[in-house]
Amino acid sequence: MKIGIVIGTNEPEVVWNAFRFGNVSLKAGHEVKVFLLNKGV
C-alpha cells in the first residue's frame, strides 16, 4: 500500500507520532512518503 503523511505542524508530539506511524508502515512493507507544510517545515 502507498501511504502519504502530511505534517503541517511543529508540535513535537504530533510530529513524533506521524514519523512513528511512517516507520511502522515501512517495516510492514508499505511505501511511505512524508510531506512537510507550513509550520512543519
PDB file of all heavy atoms in Angstrom:
ATOM      1  N   MET A   1       0.847  -1.166   0.000  1.00  0.00           N
ATOM      2  CA  MET A   1       0.000   0.000   0.000  1.00  0.00           C
ATOM      3  C   MET A   1       0.897   1.236   0.000  1.00  0.00           C
ATOM      4  O   MET A   1       1.961   1.243   0.603  1.00  0.00           O
ATOM      5  CB  MET A   1      -0.891  -0.003   1.242  1.00  0.00           C
ATOM      6  CG  MET A   1      -1.765   1.224   1.341  1.00  0.00           C
ATOM      7  SD  MET A   1      -2.696   1.366   2.891  1.00  0.00           S
ATOM      8  CE  MET A   1      -3.538  -0.177   2.985  1.00  0.00           C
ATOM      9  N   LYS A   2       0.469   2.277  -0.671  1.00  0.00           N
ATOM     10  CA  LYS A   2       1.172   3.552  -0.665  1.00  0.00           C
ATOM     11  C   LYS A   2       0.531   4.463   0.374  1.00  0.00           C
ATOM     12  O   LYS A   2      -0.681   4.627   0.389  1.00  0.00           O
ATOM     13  CB  LYS A   2       1.107   4.202  -2.039  1.00  0.00           C
ATOM     14  CG  LYS A   2       1.836   3.426  -3.101  1.00  0.00           C
ATOM     15  CD  LYS A   2       1.770   4.132  -4.428  1.00  0.00           C
ATOM     16  CE  LYS A   2       2.510   3.350  -5.484  1.00  0.00           C
ATOM     17  NZ  LYS A   2       2.476   4.018  -6.786  1.00  0.00           N
ATOM     18  N   ILE A   3       1.362   5.034   1.240  1.00  0.00           N
ATOM     19  CA  ILE A   3       0.867   5.881   2.318  1.00  0.00           C
ATOM     20  C   ILE A   3       1.523   7.253   2.217  1.00  0.00           C
ATOM     21  O   ILE A   3       2.742   7.349   2.082  1.00  0.00           O
ATOM     22  CB  ILE A   3       1.173   5.256   3.692  1.00  0.00           C
ATOM     23  CG1 ILE A   3       0.470   3.905   3.818  1.00  0.00           C
ATOM     24  CG2 ILE A   3       0.776   6.189   4.824  1.00  0.00           C
ATOM     25  CD1 ILE A   3       0.846   3.115   5.042  1.00  0.00           C
ATOM     26  N   GLY A   4       0.724   8.298   2.269  1.00  0.00           N
ATOM     27  CA  GLY A   4       1.231   9.667   2.289  1.00  0.00           C
ATOM     28  C   GLY A   4       0.921  10.295   3.633  1.00  0.00           C
ATOM     29  O   GLY A   4      -0.200  10.214   4.120  1.00  0.00           O
ATOM     30  N   ILE A   5       1.932  10.909   4.237  1.00  0.00           N
ATOM     31  CA  ILE A   5       1.769  11.570   5.525  1.00  0.00           C
ATOM     32  C   ILE A   5       2.059  13.050   5.320  1.00  0.00           C
ATOM     33  O   ILE A   5       3.127  13.404   4.822  1.00  0.00           O
ATOM     34  CB  ILE A   5       2.720  10.986   6.585  1.00  0.00           C
ATOM     35  CG1 ILE A   5       2.457   9.494   6.767  1.00  0.00           C
ATOM     36  CG2 ILE A   5       2.578  11.722   7.904  1.00  0.00           C
ATOM     37  CD1 ILE A   5       3.472   8.795   7.643  1.00  0.00           C
ATOM     38  N   VAL A   6       1.121  13.894   5.697  1.00  0.00           N
ATOM     39  CA  VAL A   6       1.296  15.337   5.585  1.00  0.00           C
ATOM     40  C   VAL A   6       1.439  15.917   6.985  1.00  0.00           C
ATOM     41  O   VAL A   6       0.550  15.747   7.820  1.00  0.00           O
ATOM     42  CB  VAL A   6       0.099  15.987   4.853  1.00  0.00           C
ATOM     43  CG1 VAL A   6       0.285  17.490   4.755  1.00  0.00           C
ATOM     44  CG2 VAL A   6      -0.083  15.373   3.472  1.00  0.00           C
ATOM     45  N   ILE A   7       2.560  16.591   7.220  1.00  0.00           N
ATOM     46  CA  ILE A   7       2.813  17.208   8.524  1.00  0.00           C
ATOM     47  C   ILE A   7       2.785  18.713   8.332  1.00  0.00           C
ATOM     48  O   ILE A   7       3.617  19.262   7.611  1.00  0.00           O
ATOM     49  CB  ILE A   7       4.158  16.749   9.108  1.00  0.00           C
ATOM     50  CG1 ILE A   7       4.145  15.235   9.295  1.00  0.00           C
ATOM     51  CG2 ILE A   7       4.438  17.462  10.419  1.00  0.00           C
ATOM     52  CD1 ILE A   7       5.465  14.654   9.739  1.00  0.00           C
ATOM     53  N   GLY A   8       1.846  19.369   8.990  1.00  0.00           N
ATOM     54  CA  GLY A   8       1.698  20.807   8.857  1.00  0.00           C
ATOM     55  C   GLY A   8       1.760  21.522  10.193  1.00  0.00           C
ATOM     56  O   GLY A   8       1.222  22.606  10.344  1.00  0.00           O
ATOM     57  N   THR A   9       2.418  20.906  11.162  1.00  0.00           N
ATOM     58  CA  THR A   9       2.518  21.499  12.494  1.00  0.00           C
ATOM     59  C   THR A   9       3.934  21.319  13.021  1.00  0.00           C
ATOM     60  O   THR A   9       4.689  20.485  12.519  1.00  0.00           O
ATOM     61  CB  THR A   9       1.518  20.850  13.465  1.00  0.00           C
ATOM     62  OG1 THR A   9       1.613  21.508  14.724  1.00  0.00           O
ATOM     63  CG2 THR A   9       1.766  19.382  13.647  1.00  0.00           C
ATOM     64  N   ASN A  10       4.281  22.086  14.021  1.00  0.00           N
ATOM     65  CA  ASN A  10       5.577  21.904  14.667  1.00  0.00           C
ATOM     66  C   ASN A  10       5.421  21.407  16.103  1.00  0.00           C
ATOM     67  O   ASN A  10       6.344  21.506  16.895  1.00  0.00           O
ATOM     68  CB  ASN A  10       6.393  23.199  14.626  1.00  0.00           C
ATOM     69  CG  ASN A  10       5.711  24.350  15.325  1.00  0.00           C
ATOM     70  OD1 ASN A  10       4.591  24.220  15.798  1.00  0.00           O
ATOM     71  ND2 ASN A  10       6.377  25.479  15.382  1.00  0.00           N
ATOM     72  N   GLU A  11       4.256  20.873  16.421  1.00  0.00           N
ATOM     73  CA  GLU A  11       4.032  20.303  17.751  1.00  0.00           C
ATOM     74  C   GLU A  11       4.771  18.963  17.845  1.00  0.00           C
ATOM     75  O   GLU A  11       4.484  18.035  17.084  1.00  0.00           O
ATOM     76  CB  GLU A  11       2.540  20.095  17.993  1.00  0.00           C
ATOM     77  CG  GLU A  11       1.746  21.381  18.040  1.00  0.00           C
ATOM     78  CD  GLU A  11       0.280  21.146  18.308  1.00  0.00           C
ATOM     79  OE1 GLU A  11      -0.041  20.255  19.121  1.00  0.00           O
ATOM     80  OE2 GLU A  11      -0.525  21.846  17.686  1.00  0.00           O
ATOM     81  N   PRO A  12       5.717  18.854  18.759  1.00  0.00           N
ATOM     82  CA  PRO A  12       6.580  17.667  18.821  1.00  0.00           C
ATOM     83  C   PRO A  12       5.833  16.343  18.938  1.00  0.00           C
ATOM     84  O   PRO A  12       6.212  15.368  18.289  1.00  0.00           O
ATOM     85  CB  PRO A  12       7.435  17.908  20.066  1.00  0.00           C
ATOM     86  CG  PRO A  12       7.385  19.366  20.300  1.00  0.00           C
ATOM     87  CD  PRO A  12       6.064  19.835  19.781  1.00  0.00           C
ATOM     88  N   GLU A  13       4.793  16.286  19.742  1.00  0.00           N
ATOM     89  CA  GLU A  13       4.067  15.021  19.938  1.00  0.00           C
ATOM     90  C   GLU A  13       3.392  14.564  18.653  1.00  0.00           C
ATOM     91  O   GLU A  13       3.416  13.381  18.304  1.00  0.00           O
ATOM     92  CB  GLU A  13       3.037  15.185  21.052  1.00  0.00           C
ATOM     93  CG  GLU A  13       2.351  13.889  21.441  1.00  0.00           C
ATOM     94  CD  GLU A  13       3.279  12.902  22.136  1.00  0.00           C
ATOM     95  OE1 GLU A  13       4.281  13.324  22.731  1.00  0.00           O
ATOM     96  OE2 GLU A  13       2.995  11.697  22.063  1.00  0.00           O
ATOM     97  N   VAL A  14       2.806  15.496  17.922  1.00  0.00           N
ATOM     98  CA  VAL A  14       2.115  15.170  16.665  1.00  0.00           C
ATOM     99  C   VAL A  14       3.124  14.693  15.624  1.00  0.00           C
ATOM    100  O   VAL A  14       2.909  13.684  14.941  1.00  0.00           O
ATOM    101  CB  VAL A  14       1.329  16.395  16.147  1.00  0.00           C
ATOM    102  CG1 VAL A  14       0.723  16.114  14.786  1.00  0.00           C
ATOM    103  CG2 VAL A  14       0.248  16.790  17.148  1.00  0.00           C
ATOM    104  N   VAL A  15       4.230  15.409  15.507  1.00  0.00           N
ATOM    105  CA  VAL A  15       5.259  15.048  14.524  1.00  0.00           C
ATOM    106  C   VAL A  15       5.869  13.691  14.871  1.00  0.00           C
ATOM    107  O   VAL A  15       6.068  12.844  13.997  1.00  0.00           O
ATOM    108  CB  VAL A  15       6.341  16.149  14.450  1.00  0.00           C
ATOM    109  CG1 VAL A  15       7.480  15.730  13.544  1.00  0.00           C
ATOM    110  CG2 VAL A  15       5.733  17.461  13.973  1.00  0.00           C
ATOM    111  N   TRP A  16       6.146  13.467  16.136  1.00  0.00           N
ATOM    112  CA  TRP A  16       6.708  12.189  16.584  1.00  0.00           C
ATOM    113  C   TRP A  16       5.784  11.035  16.215  1.00  0.00           C
ATOM    114  O   TRP A  16       6.224  10.013  15.692  1.00  0.00           O
ATOM    115  CB  TRP A  16       6.957  12.232  18.091  1.00  0.00           C
ATOM    116  CG  TRP A  16       7.311  10.903  18.683  1.00  0.00           C
ATOM    117  CD1 TRP A  16       6.543  10.158  19.525  1.00  0.00           C
ATOM    118  CD2 TRP A  16       8.506  10.156  18.470  1.00  0.00           C
ATOM    119  NE1 TRP A  16       7.187   8.995  19.856  1.00  0.00           N
ATOM    120  CE2 TRP A  16       8.401   8.966  19.211  1.00  0.00           C
ATOM    121  CE3 TRP A  16       9.646  10.374  17.719  1.00  0.00           C
ATOM    122  CZ2 TRP A  16       9.406   8.005  19.225  1.00  0.00           C
ATOM    123  CZ3 TRP A  16      10.645   9.406  17.739  1.00  0.00           C
ATOM    124  CH2 TRP A  16      10.514   8.250  18.484  1.00  0.00           C
ATOM    125  N   ASN A  17       4.495  11.178  16.484  1.00  0.00           N
ATOM    126  CA  ASN A  17       3.543  10.108  16.166  1.00  0.00           C
ATOM    127  C   ASN A  17       3.431   9.876  14.668  1.00  0.00           C
ATOM    128  O   ASN A  17       3.292   8.731  14.219  1.00  0.00           O
ATOM    129  CB  ASN A  17       2.174  10.423  16.765  1.00  0.00           C
ATOM    130  CG  ASN A  17       2.150  10.194  18.251  1.00  0.00           C
ATOM    131  OD1 ASN A  17       2.846   9.345  18.777  1.00  0.00           O
ATOM    132  ND2 ASN A  17       1.347  10.974  18.950  1.00  0.00           N
ATOM    133  N   ALA A  18       3.508  10.934  13.876  1.00  0.00           N
ATOM    134  CA  ALA A  18       3.444  10.778  12.422  1.00  0.00           C
ATOM    135  C   ALA A  18       4.640   9.975  11.914  1.00  0.00           C
ATOM    136  O   ALA A  18       4.490   9.062  11.091  1.00  0.00           O
ATOM    137  CB  ALA A  18       3.395  12.145  11.746  1.00  0.00           C
ATOM    138  N   PHE A  19       5.837  10.297  12.404  1.00  0.00           N
ATOM    139  CA  PHE A  19       7.012   9.556  11.970  1.00  0.00           C
ATOM    140  C   PHE A  19       7.043   8.133  12.528  1.00  0.00           C
ATOM    141  O   PHE A  19       7.535   7.220  11.865  1.00  0.00           O
ATOM    142  CB  PHE A  19       8.292  10.318  12.330  1.00  0.00           C
ATOM    143  CG  PHE A  19       8.628  11.381  11.320  1.00  0.00           C
ATOM    144  CD1 PHE A  19       8.458  12.721  11.611  1.00  0.00           C
ATOM    145  CD2 PHE A  19       9.100  11.034  10.065  1.00  0.00           C
ATOM    146  CE1 PHE A  19       8.754  13.697  10.680  1.00  0.00           C
ATOM    147  CE2 PHE A  19       9.401  11.997   9.121  1.00  0.00           C
ATOM    148  CZ  PHE A  19       9.230  13.329   9.425  1.00  0.00           C
ATOM    149  N   ARG A  20       6.507   7.932  13.715  1.00  0.00           N
ATOM    150  CA  ARG A  20       6.390   6.554  14.244  1.00  0.00           C
ATOM    151  C   ARG A  20       5.494   5.726  13.341  1.00  0.00           C
ATOM    152  O   ARG A  20       5.801   4.579  13.015  1.00  0.00           O
ATOM    153  CB  ARG A  20       5.801   6.571  15.652  1.00  0.00           C
ATOM    154  CG  ARG A  20       6.812   6.619  16.720  1.00  0.00           C
ATOM    155  CD  ARG A  20       6.246   6.436  18.106  1.00  0.00           C
ATOM    156  NE  ARG A  20       4.829   6.095  18.157  1.00  0.00           N
ATOM    157  CZ  ARG A  20       4.141   5.959  19.266  1.00  0.00           C
ATOM    158  NH1 ARG A  20       4.713   6.169  20.411  1.00  0.00           N
ATOM    159  NH2 ARG A  20       2.880   5.662  19.245  1.00  0.00           N
ATOM    160  N   PHE A  21       4.362   6.314  12.940  1.00  0.00           N
ATOM    161  CA  PHE A  21       3.448   5.621  12.034  1.00  0.00           C
ATOM    162  C   PHE A  21       4.145   5.300  10.720  1.00  0.00           C
ATOM    163  O   PHE A  21       4.019   4.195  10.184  1.00  0.00           O
ATOM    164  CB  PHE A  21       2.209   6.488  11.780  1.00  0.00           C
ATOM    165  CG  PHE A  21       1.307   5.962  10.707  1.00  0.00           C
ATOM    166  CD1 PHE A  21       0.600   4.789  10.889  1.00  0.00           C
ATOM    167  CD2 PHE A  21       1.170   6.647   9.509  1.00  0.00           C
ATOM    168  CE1 PHE A  21      -0.234   4.299   9.889  1.00  0.00           C
ATOM    169  CE2 PHE A  21       0.350   6.165   8.513  1.00  0.00           C
ATOM    170  CZ  PHE A  21      -0.359   4.985   8.706  1.00  0.00           C
ATOM    171  N   GLY A  22       4.920   6.259  10.200  1.00  0.00           N
ATOM    172  CA  GLY A  22       5.654   6.029   8.961  1.00  0.00           C
ATOM    173  C   GLY A  22       6.660   4.901   9.082  1.00  0.00           C
ATOM    174  O   GLY A  22       6.772   4.056   8.187  1.00  0.00           O
ATOM    175  N   ASN A  23       7.395   4.863  10.187  1.00  0.00           N
ATOM    176  CA  ASN A  23       8.384   3.800  10.399  1.00  0.00           C
ATOM    177  C   ASN A  23       7.734   2.430  10.501  1.00  0.00           C
ATOM    178  O   ASN A  23       8.227   1.451   9.933  1.00  0.00           O
ATOM    179  CB  ASN A  23       9.205   4.078  11.657  1.00  0.00           C
ATOM    180  CG  ASN A  23      10.265   5.123  11.420  1.00  0.00           C
ATOM    181  OD1 ASN A  23      10.739   5.301  10.311  1.00  0.00           O
ATOM    182  ND2 ASN A  23      10.630   5.829  12.470  1.00  0.00           N
ATOM    183  N   VAL A  24       6.647   2.345  11.223  1.00  0.00           N
ATOM    184  CA  VAL A  24       5.940   1.062  11.361  1.00  0.00           C
ATOM    185  C   VAL A  24       5.412   0.613   9.997  1.00  0.00           C
ATOM    186  O   VAL A  24       5.490  -0.569   9.640  1.00  0.00           O
ATOM    187  CB  VAL A  24       4.794   1.175  12.387  1.00  0.00           C
ATOM    188  CG1 VAL A  24       3.896  -0.051  12.354  1.00  0.00           C
ATOM    189  CG2 VAL A  24       5.367   1.374  13.778  1.00  0.00           C
ATOM    190  N   SER A  25       4.916   1.546   9.214  1.00  0.00           N
ATOM    191  CA  SER A  25       4.403   1.217   7.887  1.00  0.00           C
ATOM    192  C   SER A  25       5.520   0.715   6.974  1.00  0.00           C
ATOM    193  O   SER A  25       5.333  -0.231   6.212  1.00  0.00           O
ATOM    194  CB  SER A  25       3.723   2.434   7.266  1.00  0.00           C
ATOM    195  OG  SER A  25       2.628   2.836   8.046  1.00  0.00           O
ATOM    196  N   LEU A  26       6.688   1.365   7.042  1.00  0.00           N
ATOM    197  CA  LEU A  26       7.827   0.913   6.239  1.00  0.00           C
ATOM    198  C   LEU A  26       8.239  -0.505   6.622  1.00  0.00           C
ATOM    199  O   LEU A  26       8.511  -1.337   5.752  1.00  0.00           O
ATOM    200  CB  LEU A  26       9.018   1.860   6.417  1.00  0.00           C
ATOM    201  CG  LEU A  26       8.953   3.176   5.671  1.00  0.00           C
ATOM    202  CD1 LEU A  26      10.119   4.067   6.103  1.00  0.00           C
ATOM    203  CD2 LEU A  26       8.983   2.959   4.170  1.00  0.00           C
ATOM    204  N   LYS A  27       8.280  -0.774   7.908  1.00  0.00           N
ATOM    205  CA  LYS A  27       8.663  -2.110   8.374  1.00  0.00           C
ATOM    206  C   LYS A  27       7.670  -3.166   7.942  1.00  0.00           C
ATOM    207  O   LYS A  27       8.023  -4.340   7.782  1.00  0.00           O
ATOM    208  CB  LYS A  27       8.814  -2.125   9.893  1.00  0.00           C
ATOM    209  CG  LYS A  27      10.038  -1.377  10.367  1.00  0.00           C
ATOM    210  CD  LYS A  27      10.141  -1.384  11.875  1.00  0.00           C
ATOM    211  CE  LYS A  27      11.340  -0.577  12.322  1.00  0.00           C
ATOM    212  NZ  LYS A  27      11.444  -0.510  13.790  1.00  0.00           N
ATOM    213  N   ALA A  28       6.406  -2.753   7.720  1.00  0.00           N
ATOM    214  CA  ALA A  28       5.374  -3.687   7.269  1.00  0.00           C
ATOM    215  C   ALA A  28       5.397  -3.855   5.751  1.00  0.00           C
ATOM    216  O   ALA A  28       4.582  -4.583   5.201  1.00  0.00           O
ATOM    217  CB  ALA A  28       3.998  -3.207   7.721  1.00  0.00           C
ATOM    218  N   GLY A  29       6.312  -3.151   5.078  1.00  0.00           N
ATOM    219  CA  GLY A  29       6.462  -3.328   3.640  1.00  0.00           C
ATOM    220  C   GLY A  29       5.699  -2.337   2.776  1.00  0.00           C
ATOM    221  O   GLY A  29       5.602  -2.525   1.573  1.00  0.00           O
ATOM    222  N   HIS A  30       5.181  -1.298   3.375  1.00  0.00           N
ATOM    223  CA  HIS A  30       4.440  -0.295   2.616  1.00  0.00           C
ATOM    224  C   HIS A  30       5.385   0.782   2.096  1.00  0.00           C
ATOM    225  O   HIS A  30       6.486   0.970   2.614  1.00  0.00           O
ATOM    226  CB  HIS A  30       3.364   0.354   3.489  1.00  0.00           C
ATOM    227  CG  HIS A  30       2.381  -0.613   4.043  1.00  0.00           C
ATOM    228  ND1 HIS A  30       1.479  -1.299   3.261  1.00  0.00           N
ATOM    229  CD2 HIS A  30       2.167  -1.040   5.310  1.00  0.00           C
ATOM    230  CE1 HIS A  30       0.743  -2.086   4.018  1.00  0.00           C
ATOM    231  NE2 HIS A  30       1.154  -1.956   5.283  1.00  0.00           N
ATOM    232  N   GLU A  31       4.940   1.503   1.078  1.00  0.00           N
ATOM    233  CA  GLU A  31       5.690   2.648   0.554  1.00  0.00           C
ATOM    234  C   GLU A  31       5.168   3.897   1.245  1.00  0.00           C
ATOM    235  O   GLU A  31       3.970   4.147   1.272  1.00  0.00           O
ATOM    236  CB  GLU A  31       5.479   2.756  -0.955  1.00  0.00           C
ATOM    237  CG  GLU A  31       6.226   3.894  -1.598  1.00  0.00           C
ATOM    238  CD  GLU A  31       5.971   3.978  -3.088  1.00  0.00           C
ATOM    239  OE1 GLU A  31       5.616   2.959  -3.699  1.00  0.00           O
ATOM    240  OE2 GLU A  31       6.106   5.087  -3.625  1.00  0.00           O
ATOM    241  N   VAL A  32       6.075   4.696   1.808  1.00  0.00           N
ATOM    242  CA  VAL A  32       5.674   5.864   2.601  1.00  0.00           C
ATOM    243  C   VAL A  32       6.362   7.115   2.064  1.00  0.00           C
ATOM    244  O   VAL A  32       7.558   7.101   1.785  1.00  0.00           O
ATOM    245  CB  VAL A  32       6.049   5.684   4.086  1.00  0.00           C
ATOM    246  CG1 VAL A  32       5.677   6.908   4.894  1.00  0.00           C
ATOM    247  CG2 VAL A  32       5.386   4.449   4.663  1.00  0.00           C
ATOM    248  N   LYS A  33       5.581   8.185   1.926  1.00  0.00           N
ATOM    249  CA  LYS A  33       6.116   9.496   1.580  1.00  0.00           C
ATOM    250  C   LYS A  33       5.619  10.487   2.619  1.00  0.00           C
ATOM    251  O   LYS A  33       4.463  10.450   3.011  1.00  0.00           O
ATOM    252  CB  LYS A  33       5.665   9.934   0.193  1.00  0.00           C
ATOM    253  CG  LYS A  33       6.278   9.105  -0.912  1.00  0.00           C
ATOM    254  CD  LYS A  33       5.953   9.661  -2.265  1.00  0.00           C
ATOM    255  CE  LYS A  33       6.604   8.797  -3.332  1.00  0.00           C
ATOM    256  NZ  LYS A  33       6.421   9.341  -4.662  1.00  0.00           N
ATOM    257  N   VAL A  34       6.524  11.377   3.060  1.00  0.00           N
ATOM    258  CA  VAL A  34       6.176  12.382   4.066  1.00  0.00           C
ATOM    259  C   VAL A  34       6.338  13.760   3.433  1.00  0.00           C
ATOM    260  O   VAL A  34       7.340  14.054   2.796  1.00  0.00           O
ATOM    261  CB  VAL A  34       7.095  12.278   5.296  1.00  0.00           C
ATOM    262  CG1 VAL A  34       6.771  13.359   6.315  1.00  0.00           C
ATOM    263  CG2 VAL A  34       6.978  10.897   5.927  1.00  0.00           C
ATOM    264  N   PHE A  35       5.307  14.583   3.588  1.00  0.00           N
ATOM    265  CA  PHE A  35       5.308  15.942   3.078  1.00  0.00           C
ATOM    266  C   PHE A  35       5.237  16.918   4.247  1.00  0.00           C
ATOM    267  O   PHE A  35       4.418  16.758   5.140  1.00  0.00           O
ATOM    268  CB  PHE A  35       4.109  16.173   2.155  1.00  0.00           C
ATOM    269  CG  PHE A  35       4.110  15.284   0.947  1.00  0.00           C
ATOM    270  CD1 PHE A  35       3.428  14.082   0.970  1.00  0.00           C
ATOM    271  CD2 PHE A  35       4.795  15.646  -0.202  1.00  0.00           C
ATOM    272  CE1 PHE A  35       3.428  13.259  -0.136  1.00  0.00           C
ATOM    273  CE2 PHE A  35       4.797  14.835  -1.307  1.00  0.00           C
ATOM    274  CZ  PHE A  35       4.117  13.630  -1.271  1.00  0.00           C
ATOM    275  N   LEU A  36       6.113  17.899   4.243  1.00  0.00           N
ATOM    276  CA  LEU A  36       6.124  18.911   5.295  1.00  0.00           C
ATOM    277  C   LEU A  36       5.548  20.208   4.726  1.00  0.00           C
ATOM    278  O   LEU A  36       5.988  20.675   3.685  1.00  0.00           O
ATOM    279  CB  LEU A  36       7.554  19.151   5.790  1.00  0.00           C
ATOM    280  CG  LEU A  36       8.295  17.934   6.323  1.00  0.00           C
ATOM    281  CD1 LEU A  36       9.725  18.299   6.656  1.00  0.00           C
ATOM    282  CD2 LEU A  36       7.585  17.339   7.521  1.00  0.00           C
ATOM    283  N   LEU A  37       4.577  20.772   5.433  1.00  0.00           N
ATOM    284  CA  LEU A  37       3.936  22.007   5.014  1.00  0.00           C
ATOM    285  C   LEU A  37       3.904  22.999   6.161  1.00  0.00           C
ATOM    286  O   LEU A  37       3.954  22.621   7.334  1.00  0.00           O
ATOM    287  CB  LEU A  37       2.489  21.742   4.585  1.00  0.00           C
ATOM    288  CG  LEU A  37       2.265  20.825   3.400  1.00  0.00           C
ATOM    289  CD1 LEU A  37       0.773  20.539   3.259  1.00  0.00           C
ATOM    290  CD2 LEU A  37       2.784  21.448   2.137  1.00  0.00           C
ATOM    291  N   ASN A  38       3.780  24.272   5.842  1.00  0.00           N
ATOM    292  CA  ASN A  38       3.570  25.351   6.811  1.00  0.00           C
ATOM    293  C   ASN A  38       4.573  25.284   7.947  1.00  0.00           C
ATOM    294  O   ASN A  38       5.771  25.307   7.725  1.00  0.00           O
ATOM    295  CB  ASN A  38       2.137  25.350   7.331  1.00  0.00           C
ATOM    296  CG  ASN A  38       1.122  25.472   6.229  1.00  0.00           C
ATOM    297  OD1 ASN A  38       1.360  26.135   5.238  1.00  0.00           O
ATOM    298  ND2 ASN A  38      -0.006  24.815   6.387  1.00  0.00           N
ATOM    299  N   LYS A  39       4.088  25.189   9.176  1.00  0.00           N
ATOM    300  CA  LYS A  39       4.979  25.159  10.348  1.00  0.00           C
ATOM    301  C   LYS A  39       5.783  23.874  10.431  1.00  0.00           C
ATOM    302  O   LYS A  39       6.775  23.808  11.138  1.00  0.00           O
ATOM    303  CB  LYS A  39       4.161  25.343  11.625  1.00  0.00           C
ATOM    304  CG  LYS A  39       3.580  26.722  11.773  1.00  0.00           C
ATOM    305  CD  LYS A  39       2.835  26.840  13.078  1.00  0.00           C
ATOM    306  CE  LYS A  39       2.255  28.222  13.228  1.00  0.00           C
ATOM    307  NZ  LYS A  39       1.542  28.366  14.504  1.00  0.00           N
ATOM    308  N   GLY A  40       5.358  22.822   9.720  1.00  0.00           N
ATOM    309  CA  GLY A  40       6.084  21.558   9.725  1.00  0.00           C
ATOM    310  C   GLY A  40       7.446  21.655   9.072  1.00  0.00           C
ATOM    311  O   GLY A  40       8.321  20.842   9.309  1.00  0.00           O
ATOM    312  N   VAL A  41       7.632  22.668   8.231  1.00  0.00           N
ATOM    313  CA  VAL A  41       8.918  22.846   7.553  1.00  0.00           C
ATOM    314  C   VAL A  41       9.862  23.495   8.523  1.00  0.00           C
ATOM    315  O   VAL A  41      10.987  23.241   8.622  1.00  0.00           O
ATOM    316  CB  VAL A  41       8.751  23.730   6.295  1.00  0.00           C
ATOM    317  CG1 VAL A  41      10.087  24.007   5.633  1.00  0.00           C
ATOM    318  CG2 VAL A  41       7.798  23.065   5.317  1.00  0.00           C
TER     319      VAL A  41
END
